[in-house]
Amino acid sequence: MQVTSDMNIPVTHAKIFGWYDNEFGCYVNCMGKLAKYIDKNLI
């Protein structure tokens, strides 16, 4: 029996890397608050 260092292993999973950009989340949240403020005070 011959042993080699090369093995064919099927890929059964993948890793997904990402990050949450808090700056954009804060921007959307602040825009929502601003829209509520304008709606409440102008109408």
C-alpha positions in Angstrom: 0.0 0.0 0.0 1.4 3.4 -1.0 0.7 6.4 1.2 0.8 9.9 -0.3 0.5 13.2 1.3 -2.2 14.3 -1.2 -5.7 13.5 -0.2 -8.9 14.4 -2.1 -11.3 15.5 0.6 -14.7 16.9 -0.6 -15.6 20.4 0.7 -18.7 20.0 2.8 -18.8 23.4 4.4 -17.7 27.0 4.0 -16.9 29.8 6.4 -18.5 33.1 5.9 -16.7 36.2 7.2 -18.4 39.6 7.6 -18.8 42.5 9.9 -21.5 44.9 11.1 -20.8 48.5 10.2 -22.1 50.3 13.2 -21.6 53.7 11.5 -24.2 52.9 8.8 -26.6 51.5 11.4 -26.3 54.6 13.5 -26.9 56.8 10.4 -30.1 54.9 9.5 -31.3 55.1 13.2 -30.6 58.8 13.3 -32.4 59.4 10.0 -35.4 57.5 11.4 -35.4 59.7 14.6 -35.1 62.8 12.5 -38.0 61.8 10.3 -40.2 61.1 13.3 -39.2 64.5 14.8 -40.0 66.4 11.6 -43.4 64.6 11.3 -44.3 65.3 14.9 -43.3 69.0 14.9 -44.2 70.2 11.4 -47.6 68.5 11.0 
